[in-house]
């Protein structure tokens, strides 16, 4: 769990900590340590904006590794790479997440049943209905403490 507005406070108090850099940084800034909040990496990799979402756990790990590799190429820390992964969430949060995920799963099942019912009705009337090919997708519900994905 992050500290709300911590970065804003820190960068306001110490403005020199914010350094613009890219792959081409040549001696402008040197970094001893790099601290990564893995939540800020794992979740965007499961729902990327500019490419298709990963279909398997293996593709998900490849996306995470590529993301970290890109950051490492830019920052090039000299001493330490620290990767922070959330531990167990408080009980109330776990209950809320499970409830939300169960509801989303149930709504998805209900939607599929409704679509199938409409397709059957149309076919019963003699209208040809093409089925979309099934596509695999990575289940982002596994990004939660205690799952095999997080253990891996």
C-alpha positions as CSV (number, residue, x, y, z in Angstrom):
1,X,0.0,0.0,0.0
2,X,1.5,3.3,-1.1
3,X,1.7,6.6,0.8
4,X,-0.8,9.0,-0.7
5,X,0.8,12.1,-2.2
6,X,4.3,11.1,-1.0
7,X,6.0,11.7,-4.4
8,X,4.4,15.1,-4.7
9,X,5.5,16.1,-1.2
10,X,9.0,14.7,-1.7
11,X,9.5,16.4,-5.1
12,X,8.2,19.7,-3.8
13,X,10.5,19.6,-0.8
14,X,13.5,18.4,-2.8
15,X,13.0,19.5,-6.4
16,X,16.5,18.4,-7.5
17,X,15.5,14.8,-7.1
18,X,13.4,14.9,-10.3
19,X,15.7,14.4,-13.2
20,X,14.6,14.1,-16.8
21,X,16.4,11.2,-18.5
22,X,16.1,8.8,-21.4
23,X,18.3,6.1,-23.1
24,X,20.7,8.8,-24.2
25,X,21.8,10.2,-20.8
26,X,25.5,10.7,-21.1
27,X,27.0,11.7,-17.8
28,X,24.2,14.1,-16.9
29,X,22.9,12.0,-13.9
30,X,24.3,9.0,-12.1
31,X,22.1,6.8,-9.9
32,X,23.4,4.5,-7.1
33,X,20.0,3.0,-6.3
34,X,16.8,2.2,-8.1
35,X,13.7,1.4,-6.1
36,X,10.8,-0.1,-8.0
37,X,7.2,-0.4,-6.8
38,X,6.3,-3.6,-8.6
39,X,2.5,-2.9,-8.4
40,X,3.2,0.1,-10.7
41,X,4.8,-2.4,-13.2
42,X,2.7,-5.6,-12.9
43,X,-0.7,-3.9,-13.3
44,X,0.2,-1.9,-16.4
45,X,1.7,-5.0,-18.0
46,X,-1.5,-6.9,-17.5
47,X,-3.6,-4.1,-19.2
48,X,-1.2,-2.5,-21.7
49,X,-2.5,0.6,-23.5
50,X,-0.7,0.2,-26.8
51,X,-0.6,-3.5,-27.4
52,X,-2.6,-6.6,-26.9
53,X,-3.0,-7.9,-23.3
54,X,-0.9,-11.0,-22.5
55,X,-2.6,-14.3,-23.0
56,X,-0.6,-16.5,-20.7
57,X,1.3,-16.2,-17.4
58,X,4.6,-16.6,-19.4
59,X,3.7,-13.7,-21.7
60,X,2.9,-11.7,-18.6
61,X,6.3,-12.4,-17.1
62,X,8.0,-11.5,-20.4
63,X,6.2,-8.1,-20.4
64,X,7.3,-7.5,-16.8
65,X,10.9,-8.4,-17.6
66,X,10.9,-6.1,-20.7
67,X,9.5,-3.2,-18.6
68,X,12.2,-3.6,-15.9
69,X,14.9,-4.0,-18.5
70,X,13.8,-0.8,-20.2
71,X,13.9,1.1,-16.8
72,X,17.4,-0.5,-16.1
73,X,18.7,0.7,-19.5
74,X,17.6,4.2,-18.7
75,X,18.6,4.5,-15.0
76,X,21.6,2.2,-14.9
77,X,21.8,2.0,-11.1
78,X,25.4,1.4,-9.8
79,X,24.8,-0.3,-6.5
80,X,21.2,-1.5,-5.9
81,X,18.0,-2.6,-7.6
82,X,15.2,-2.9,-5.0
83,X,12.0,-4.4,-6.1
84,X,9.1,-3.9,-3.6
85,X,6.1,-6.3,-4.0
86,X,3.1,-5.8,-1.8
87,X,2.7,-8.3,1.0
88,X,-0.6,-9.5,2.3
89,X,-3.3,-6.9,2.2
90,X,-5.4,-6.2,5.3
91,X,-8.3,-8.5,5.7
92,X,-11.0,-5.9,4.9
93,X,-9.3,-5.1,1.6
94,X,-9.0,-8.8,0.7
95,X,-12.7,-9.3,1.3
96,X,-13.5,-6.2,-0.8
97,X,-11.3,-7.4,-3.7
98,X,-12.8,-10.9,-3.6
99,X,-16.3,-9.5,-3.6
100,X,-15.5,-7.2,-6.5
101,X,-13.8,-10.0,-8.5
102,X,-16.6,-12.5,-7.8
103,X,-19.2,-10.0,-8.9
104,X,-17.2,-9.2,-12.1
105,X,-16.8,-12.9,-12.8
106,X,-20.5,-13.5,-12.3
107,X,-21.5,-10.6,-14.5
108,X,-19.2,-12.0,-17.2
109,X,-20.9,-15.4,-17.0
110,X,-24.3,-13.8,-17.1
111,X,-23.4,-11.7,-20.2
112,X,-22.1,-14.8,-22.0
113,X,-25.3,-16.7,-21.2
114,X,-27.4,-13.8,-22.4
115,X,-25.4,-13.6,-25.7
116,X,-25.8,-17.4,-26.2
117,X,-29.6,-17.1,-25.5
118,X,-29.9,-14.4,-28.2
119,X,-27.8,-16.4,-30.7
120,X,-30.1,-19.4,-30.1
121,X,-33.2,-17.3,-30.7
122,X,-31.8,-15.9,-33.9
123,X,-30.8,-19.4,-35.1
124,X,-34.3,-20.6,-34.2
125,X,-35.6,-17.9,-36.6
126,X,-33.3,-19.2,-39.4
127,X,-30.8,-16.3,-39.1
128,X,-27.1,-17.4,-39.5
129,X,-25.0,-16.2,-36.6
130,X,-21.2,-16.6,-36.6
131,X,-19.4,-17.4,-33.4
132,X,-16.3,-15.4,-32.6
133,X,-13.2,-17.5,-32.2
134,X,-12.3,-18.0,-28.5
135,X,-9.2,-16.0,-27.6
136,X,-7.1,-16.8,-24.6
137,X,-6.4,-14.0,-22.1
138,X,-4.4,-13.5,-18.9
139,X,-6.6,-13.5,-15.9
140,X,-5.6,-10.4,-14.0
141,X,-7.5,-11.6,-10.9
142,X,-4.3,-13.7,-10.1
143,X,-2.4,-10.4,-9.3
144,X,-3.3,-10.7,-5.6
145,X,-1.4,-12.0,-2.5
146,X,-1.3,-15.7,-2.0
147,X,-1.9,-16.7,-5.6
148,X,0.5,-19.0,-7.5
149,X,1.3,-16.1,-9.9
150,X,2.6,-13.9,-7.1
151,X,4.5,-16.8,-5.7
152,X,6.1,-17.4,-9.1
